[in-house]
Every structure is written in structure tokens, then in C-alpha cells.
Amino acid sequence: MTEIAHRDSPLPRLAVPGERFGWIFQDRNLYRRRFPEPPPVPGAVPPELVTRATTARQQAARRIGISLGVGLGLAVLFGCCGRFADSLNPVLGGLVMFLVILSAFGGLGGAAVVWLLKRQAERDLSTAQEQARSGYEQARAGWEARRVEFEQHQQRALEQMYEWSAAAPSPGTRRIDVVGGTSYGWEALLTVFGGSLLSTRGPMTLVDFTGEALCGELMSLAEQTGRSVRVTGFPSGLRELDLLAGLSARELVDLLVESMYGEGGERADRHRDAMLLGELCDVLGDDLTIARIVAGLRVLTDRPGQPALSEIECSLVVSLMPEEARRQAHHQLRRLESFLRPLETLGQGGGGGPAPAELSCLVADRDGRSAQHELLKDLLVQWLIRRVSREAVSGGSIVLVGADEVHHRQVERLSTLCERRGIRLVLFYAHLREQALHTLGGGEVAFMRLGNHREAQQAAEFIGRQHRFVLSGLTRTLGGDETHTLADTQGGSETEGGSEGSRGEGKSLIRQRSRNWSRSRNWSQTQSVASGTSWSDAAAAQRVYEYAVEPRVLQDLPDYALLLVKGEGRGSVVQAVECNPEIVTLPHMTMDPVPPVPLPPVGEAAHPVSGPSGQVTLSQPAPFAPQPTSPEQAASGVLPGWGAPGPQQQPVRQPQPQQPPRQRPQSDPPGSGPGWDPR
């Protein structure tokens, strides 16, 4: 490789073998783990020491007062008795005075002992607290040293990890479809992806239908890395662009008819035009050019004297159709002339087709849309199909920028031929409309910003949906009941009766009279109270089928961001990719794909995150082969995995790294903007 002239430019750094759309940001902080050892806890002071010191502190004043009161009280009492004892007996008086002194000193000594015991309890407690504090500080210092060493070891390991890894196509990809985006995003993706294609697959043919010359940075990259570049504008450069070189008369007629009709129109009209042009080309011989074909059509419409044809050729052309037939076919002849007349200058410069170069760019002029532009678009696509089918190229890559109005049958034909020849085909669609919808899915798809809500919804449908369990209902019930019953019962009865009689005993008469009376009364009261409270809280979850990527996310993507839908094994994933070329200047960046590193478990991670960062898994098909079952499962008749919740796929949160802004007008800096989180 030749020496790079512009050493300060980051573009040559992109010319590294290995296809890449851009880079995937992997936040290294997500791999930080918590220090597994819990912090030390201060040691506990023996509770008996605390109790003893507290009791001594609280009761010291009372105990000192009691000791002094008892001692001084006895001293006063013995002092009063000492005078009486001294008057009786001096020896007895001296003994009493001794007791007075002993009582006074006993009270003071008791107070001193209480104070000393209090100080000793406080001193023991302070010593125990100091020992506990010293032990905690030593344990904390050791724990802090181990934590710092653990963090430093983690930091050294994280410094070896990449933050930006390349996003590459999956092996065996047929083609790449880029849908949506802005001119700045397309230019950046052409620079990054195109530079990798040049370094990996060799020669590239790029056709830009947008009229914005979005391949400017890619051409600068190719020139700075010593690759040959050829740029041809159309229709301004038609004289140097001979798309018909090397084609036979039959191939030329098929090419023109297919370009004019664009896979549409009536079949009868197509056959009539093909037959007429075929007969005209047979008369004109081997020297076939668009100018000579247009001159032949003018002769058939009774306009002789065409300088591109000789008199003999004009006579032969006139003899193709009788005068009456020419009059009836006048409309058809004028229509063919209107299609081919703008292409009269095609290849008159003697270029013989685009010169071989490592980067051949065919760029549309900035003159707006025109019938000539539309015909040239179809003609260029047909020329690419013929070129690939004739094995003029093998390997390399073909890039069509602005392929929205290219018929999907032509795209499928070109895609099939490129796959057989080992050519990488890349298609850029500004909108997700009819032709793009017909061709989408033939390879990996990269979605950039889609401002239209219907296109964003269609893109979300293409990406797919996922089953999730979400909270569908929340029921809370609070109720109560209370019953109060009071009953009074009162009753009574009263009975009165008597009897009177007489009997004689001998000569005497005895009269007897009796009377009885009774009264009863009863009263009762019954009271019963019953109360109750009921409360329930229930939540229900249901399985829903939601977008893996919401349409609003696709509408709010930044200029340099894209969502890549690619295959991974037998499943598929969505990756969040940044295609800003200046990422190549950032540290911790690699130009190669890096296999995903499993995140630490949620219980050990410093920043718990579920799922790989920057990626959402869309599908993971189960293998067709039966899974081995344990004897217990075989005996119970339960299949493995049934009745157990499967792994729930969570959308990834894409971090928002700070990136240096590109030197071009744009509304959002790279890697920013609302909705760039696929979640």
C-alpha cells in the first residue's frame, strides 16, 4: 500500500480489512462487580459494663447522700449523748466521742467509696469502648485496603476491554438493504462501510441516483489510501459513458426495451417495440449506437437526410415498412424516439464504458428529476445486470444509492447474479415504500431514521414482535361488617290463697285458718356485638405480543445511528450501531467484531442490567432434536421446560456516549437524540 499523504485525516484508518457497518458501544462499567465482602460492623461493648456504668452514674448522688446522711446523723446523735455520758463517767464520754468521729469518717468514707466505684465503672466502660473502636478501625482499614485492591484489579481488567466493537454482516449474507436515513447518515455509512468493502472485497461500483454526490468522503478515502478512482456524472457525462459496449443486437434491444418499460406496460406493446427495434438493428449492422437507432426512427417517420446514416442505410430502413404501415405506426415510432433521443450522445466520446478503477462512481447530476434521469436509472441497472451476467466482474461490490424507484424484479435479478458471482450488493432506500417492501428481507437490513409514521410502523412490523408478560389488572378490596344486638326481657307473677276450717276434740272446738302468698319477678338482658374486616390485594398478568422496537424509536434515531437486523445462528437479533467515521479516533476502539461477554449476575453487578448491552434478541428457535430427559421427568410425564418461565427478553438500553461532532451542518450530534434507546 502506498504511503498516506494526509496523516492527520482519520479516513485512512477506516481502510482496514473486514466488513463493518459501524461500531457497537459496550459500556465497560456494566461489567463492574460489587466488592463481595460486606463492610465490618463495630464490635459490641459487653452489656453488663454498660448497665453497671449507667446504674452507678444514676445512683451515685443518692448513694453519696445516704452515706453522708447516715454518717453525719450518727455523729450528731452520738455527740448529743456524749455530754450526758461525760457527766456520768469520763471514760464513757471518751468512748462516745470516738463513736462520733467514727460515724463522721464512716459517712465520708462511704461517699468516697461510692464515688470511686462510679469512676471505676466509667473507666471500665471507656476501656471497652476504646477497644471496640480500635478493633473496628483496624477491621475497617483492612476492609478498605482489600476493597481498593479489588477495585484496582477490576479497573485494570476493564481497561483491557473495548468500548467500541465493529458491527459486521453475518456470514453468508446475500445483500445489505439500508432503509431510511438522512444525507449525512448515508454519507457517513458509505464512508465507513464503503471503506471496509474496498479493503476487503476489492473493486467497487457505486451508482448514486440522489444527485447529492454522497460518495465524496469515500472517494477521498480511496485517494488517500492510493486507490484509483473514476467519477462519471450522468447525464452530463454520457459522451464518456458507453453502457452499450460489447452488447450484441439482441442484448441491446432487450436492454432498451426493459429500460423503457421498467418491468411494466402491456406485453403486446413490449413485443412490438422489441420486434421493431430488432429489425432496425439488423438493418443498421454491427455499428450500433443510440444515435444511429434514433436516426433510423426518424427515417421511418418520413424525415430523411439523417447524417448518422448513409443513403443506402436510409433506403434499407425505409424498405422495412410500407408507407401505410409507417403511418399507422407513427405514434409508436415517435414514442420510441422520445425515449431514446435524450441518449443520443451516449458513448460518443469513445470511452467504451467506464474505465476500470478500484472505485468507479456514477453520480447523477443535480438537475432534479427528469424523464431522461428515470430512463438512465433503469438503463444503468440493466447495464449492471448485463455486466454481472456476462462475468465482466467477479468479486468486489456494487452499491446503489437511492434505489427507491428501481423495480423489485430487477433488484431480485441483480441480487441473484451477485450472489452467484460472490459480489456484495448494497441498496440504499430513502423510504420504505412499494418497491422497497417487495425486496426487503433478501439479506440483512439496516434501518436508519424513518420520519414517516407509517414507514416506521412497517419497519417495526418487519423487525418483529415479542411475547411478554405484563401487569393487566390490579384489584384491591376493603370491606367490613358490624352487628350489634340488644334484647331486654322482663316478667313477673303473683299468687295469693288461703283456707279456713275447724275441728273438735272432745268438748273443745279448734278453728284453723291458713293463708299463703307468693310473688316472683324475673328480668334478663342479652347483648351481642360482632364485627369483621376483610381486605384483599390481587394482581393479574397476561401475555402480550408487542413490538421489539417501537415505531417511535425508529422515527427519533440520530443521523449516524442505525438498527441492524441480522441473523445470529438460527435466530435473529437487532443491534444498535453508530456509523460516525470519527469514532475511529476514540480510545478503546477495535476494527474487529468482539464476541459478547456475559454480564455479571444481577446480585454481583455494581450496575445490574439484564440482557446484552446494545442488542435485542428477536428469536431463538428451539432445536428440532428431542431434549434429553431425566428418569424423574420421564416417570412423571413432564416435558423439560414445561411449566417453568422462560428467559424474558429485555430491550437494551443504548448508552449515550459523548462523541466529537463532525464538521458539517446537522441538528443532532452523533450518538445523541431522542429515541436512540431501542427499548
C-alpha positions, 0 to 999 in steps of 0.5 A: 500500500502506498504511503498516506499523504494526509496523516492527520485525516482519520479516513485512512484508518477506516481502510482496514480489512473486514466488513463493518457497518459501524461500531457497537458501544459496550459500556465497560462499567456494566461489567463492574462487580460489587466488592463481595465482602460486606463492610465490618460492623463495630464490635459490641461493648459487653452489656453488663459494663454498660448497665453497671456504668449507667446504674452507678452514674444514676445512683451515685448522688443518692448513694453519696447522700445516704452515706453522708446522711447516715454518717453525719446523723450518727455523729450528731446523735452520738455527740448529743449523748456524749455530754450526758455520758461525760457527766456520768463517767469520763471514760464513757464520754471518751468512748462516745466521742470516738463513736462520733468521729467514727460515724463522721469518717464512716459517712465520708468514707462511704461517699468516697467509696461510692464515688470511686466505684462510679469512676471505676465503672466509667473507666471500665466502660471507656476501656471497652469502648476504646477497644471496640473502636480500635478493633473496628478501625483496624477491621475497617482499614483492612476492609478498605485496603482489600476493597481498593485492591479489588477495585484496582484489579477490576479497573485494570481488567476493564481497561483491557476491554473495548468500548467500541466493537465493529458491527459486521454482516453475518456470514453468508449474507446475500445483500445489505438493504439500508432503509431510511436515513438522512444525507449525512447518515448515508454519507457517513455509512458509505464512508465507513462501510464503503471503506471496509468493502474496498479493503476487503472485497476489492473493486467497487461500483457505486451508482448514486441516483440522489444527485447529492454526490454522497460518495465524496468522503469515500472517494477521498478515502480511496485517494488517500489510501492510493486507490484509483478512482473514476467519477462519471456524472450522468447525464452530463457525462454520457459522451464518456459513458458507453453502457452499450459496449460489447452488447450484441443486437439482441442484448441491446434491444432487450436492454432498451426495451426493459429500460423503457418499460421498467418491468411494466406496460402491456406485453403486446406493446413490449413485443412490438417495440422489441420486434421493431427495434430488432429489425432496425438493428439488423438493418443498421449492422454491427455499428450500433449506437443510440444515435444511429437507432434514433436516426433510423426512427426518424427515417421511418417517420418520413424525415430523411437526410439523417447524417448518422446514416448513409443513403443506402442505410436510409433506403434499407430502413425505409424498405422495412415498412410500407408507407401505410404501415409507417403511418399507422405506426407513427405514434409508436415510432415517435414514442420510441424516439422520445425515449431514446433521443435524450441518449443520443450522445451516449458513448460518443466520446469513445470511452467504451464504458467506464474505465476500470478503477478500484472505485468507479462512481456514477453520480447523477447530476443535480438537475432534479428529476427528469424523464431522461434521469428515470430512463438512465436509472433503469438503463444503468441497472440493466447495464449492471445486470448485463455486466454481472451476467456476462462475468465482466466482474467477479468479486468486489461490490456494487452499491446503489444509492437511492434505489427507491424507484428501481423495480423489485424484479430487477433488484431480485435479478441483480441480487441473484447474479451477485450472489452467484458471482460472490459480489456484495450488493448494497441498496440504499432506500430513502423510504420504505415504500412499494418497491422497497417492501417487495425486496426487503428481507433478501439479506440483512437490513439496516434501518436508519431514521424513518420520519414517516409514521407509517414507514416506521410502523412497517419497519417495526412490523418487519423487525418483529414482535415479542411475547411478554408478560405484563401487569393487566389488572390490579384489584384491591378490596376493603370491606367490613361488617358490624352487628350489634344486638340488644334484647331486654326481657322482663316478667313477673307473677303473683299468687295469693290463697288461703283456707279456713276450717275447724275441728273438735276434740272432745268438748273443745272446738279448734278453728284453723285458718291458713293463708299463703302468698307468693310473688316472683319477678324475673328480668334478663338482658342479652347483648351481642356485638360482632364485627369483621374486616376483610381486605384483599390485594390481587394482581393479574398478568397476561401475555402480550405480543408487542413490538421489539422496537417501537415505531417511535424509536425508529422515527427519533434515531440520530443521523449516524445511528442505525438498527441492524437486523441480522441473523445470529445462528438460527435466530435473529437479533437487532443491534444498535450501531453508530456509523460516525467515521470519527469514532475511529479516533476514540480510545478503546476502539477495535476494527474487529467484531468482539464476541459478547461477554456475559454480564455479571449476575444481577446480585454481583453487578455494581450496575445490574442490567439484564440482557446484552448491552446494545442488542435485542434478541428477536428469536431463538428457535428451539432445536428440532432434536428431542431434549434429553430427559431425566428418569424423574421427568420421564416417570412423571410425564413432564416435558423439560421446560414445561411449566417453568418461565422462560428467559424474558427478553429485555430491550437494551438500553443504548448508552449515550456516549459523548462523541466529537461532532463532525464538521458539517451542518446537522441538528443532532450530534452523533450518538445523541437524540431522542429515541436512540434507546431501542427499548 
